[in-house]
């Protein structure tokens, strides 16, 4: 028998409860335990509500940003969390996550499947004002946690300042003001020896 619309929606809601079991490399500021993906999603959505005024352009659809950020990590239920500085792991990341998006969003009724997949694709493409701001906040939050926990994940994975700056400079495309604050925090982390400086350039 075909599932009713409500049954499919409830099935999806139960399935995405698994996001609470996906742990990230960043740690919580108090307990220093690993943050999980659901906590990350909550934190960045709250950050959007607080920081929306700092978007580069006026007229941003905040609700659309929140929708993107609530669903963009659901794919990690299947694909796992790929650490931002894991070059090898990132090589096939999009393909793994796109396959996961097909399965997980496909649990929903067809109209919601299409809506969620379109939002996920928009976030990935980073073209619209909303997608650029969503990506900015998604990158700002881990930096904020790292600079507030003595560079916990950066130290553990021997990440250097040049890599952090290269990874996060895209924040400026969504918010120049938030990028300026991020860069200030990164430079302070280097000064306080919580983040290793860029290695010296090789000689001629």
C-alpha positions in Angstrom: 0.0 0.0 0.0 1.3 3.5 -0.9 2.4 5.6 2.1 0.3 8.6 2.8 1.9 12.1 2.6 2.0 12.4 6.4 3.6 8.9 6.7 6.3 9.9 4.3 7.0 13.1 6.2 7.1 11.4 9.5 9.5 8.7 8.1 11.8 11.5 6.9 11.7 13.3 10.3 12.6 10.0 12.1 15.4 9.3 9.6 17.1 12.7 10.0 17.2 12.1 13.8 20.4 10.2 12.9 22.1 13.6 12.3 22.5 13.8 16.1 24.9 10.8 15.8 27.3 12.4 13.2 30.2 14.0 15.1 32.3 16.8 13.7 36.0 17.7 14.3 35.1 20.9 16.2 34.5 20.8 19.9 32.0 22.5 22.2 33.5 25.5 24.1 32.6 24.2 27.6 32.9 20.4 27.7 35.3 20.2 24.8 33.5 17.2 23.5 32.9 16.8 19.8 30.0 18.8 18.4 27.5 16.8 16.5 25.9 17.8 13.2 22.5 18.6 14.6 24.1 21.0 17.2 26.1 22.6 14.3 22.9 23.1 12.3 21.1 24.7 15.3 24.1 27.0 16.0 24.5 28.3 12.5 20.8 28.9 12.1 20.8 31.0 15.3 23.9 32.8 14.0 22.0 33.7 10.8 19.2 35.3 12.8 21.6 37.3 14.9 24.0 38.2 12.1 21.8 38.7 9.0 22.2 42.4 9.1 25.9 41.9 8.1 25.1 40.4 4.7 26.9 42.1 1.8 23.7 43.0 0.1 20.2 44.1 1.3 17.1 42.2 0.7 18.3 38.7 1.7 15.6 36.1 2.3 16.5 35.0 5.8 14.0 32.1 5.8 15.6 30.7 2.7 19.0 30.8 4.3 17.7 29.0 7.4 16.1 26.3 5.2 19.4 25.8 3.4 21.4 25.5 6.6 18.9 23.2 8.3 19.0 20.6 5.4 22.5 21.0 3.9 24.2 18.6 6.3 21.5 15.9 6.3 23.5 14.2 3.6 26.2 13.4 6.1 23.9 10.8 7.6 25.0 8.6 4.6 28.2 10.4 3.4 29.7 11.1 6.9 31.4 14.4 7.9 34.3 15.3 5.7 36.9 17.4 7.6 37.4 20.7 5.8 41.2 20.1 5.6 41.1 16.5 4.5 42.2 16.9 0.9 41.8 13.2 0.0 38.4 13.0 1.7 37.1 16.0 -0.1 38.0 14.7 -3.5 34.8 12.6 -3.9 32.7 14.6 -1.3 30.2 16.1 -3.7 29.4 12.9 -5.4 28.9 11.0 -2.1 26.7 13.8 -0.8 24.7 14.1 -4.0 23.9 10.4 -3.8 22.9 10.8 -0.2 20.7 13.8 -1.1 18.8 11.6 -3.6 18.0 9.0 -0.9 17.3 11.1 2.1 15.2 13.8 0.4 13.6 11.1 -1.7 11.8 9.9 1.5 9.6 13.0 1.3 6.6 13.5 -0.9 7.6 14.5 -4.5 7.1 18.3 -4.1 9.1 18.5 -0.9 11.8 16.2 -2.4 12.2 18.7 -5.3 12.2 21.7 -2.9 14.8 20.3 -0.6 17.0 19.1 -3.4 16.8 22.6 -5.1 17.8 24.2 -1.8 20.7 21.8 -1.3 21.9 22.4 -4.9 21.6 26.2 -4.4 23.8 26.0 -1.2 26.4 23.9 -3.1 26.5 26.3 -6.1 27.1 29.4 -3.9 25.7 31.8 -6.5 22.7 33.5 -4.9 22.9 36.1 -2.1 21.3 33.6 0.3 23.7 30.7 -0.6 26.7 33.0 -0.3 25.6 34.1 3.2 24.7 30.5 4.2 28.1 29.3 3.2 29.7 32.2 5.1 28.0 31.4 8.3 28.7 27.6 7.8 32.4 28.4 7.7 32.4 31.1 10.3 31.0 28.9 13.1 33.8 26.3 13.1 36.4 29.1 13.1 34.6 30.7 16.0 34.7 27.4 17.9 38.3 26.7 17.1 39.4 30.2 18.1 37.4 29.7 21.4 39.0 26.3 22.2 42.7 27.1 21.8 42.6 25.8 18.2 41.5 22.4 19.2 40.8 20.8 15.8 43.5 22.8 14.1 46.1 21.5 16.5 44.9 18.0 16.3 45.2 17.9 12.6 48.3 20.1 12.3 46.5 22.7 10.2 48.4 25.9 9.5 47.1 29.5 9.3 47.5 29.7 5.5 45.2 26.8 5.0 42.6 28.2 7.4 42.7 31.5 5.6 42.5 29.9 2.2 39.6 27.7 3.3 37.6 30.5 4.9 38.3 33.6 2.7 35.0 32.7 0.8 33.2 34.1 3.9 33.9 37.6 2.4 31.6 36.7 -0.5 28.7 36.5 1.9 29.7 39.1 4.5 32.8 41.3 4.4 32.2 42.3 8.0 32.1 38.7 9.2 35.2 37.8 7.2 37.1 40.8 8.8 36.1 39.4 12.3 37.1 35.9 11.3 40.5 37.1 10.1 41.0 39.0 13.3 40.3 35.9 15.3 42.6 33.8 13.1 45.5 36.3 13.5 45.0 36.4 17.2 45.1 32.5 17.3 48.4 32.6 15.6 49.8 35.3 18.0 48.6 33.1 21.0 50.2 30.0 19.4 46.8 28.3 19.1 47.3 28.0 15.3 50.6 27.3 13.6 51.8 30.0 11.2 52.2 29.4 7.5 55.3 27.3 6.8 58.2 29.3 5.3 58.3 29.5 1.5 60.8 27.3 -0.2 64.0 29.1 -1.3 64.8 29.7 -5.0 
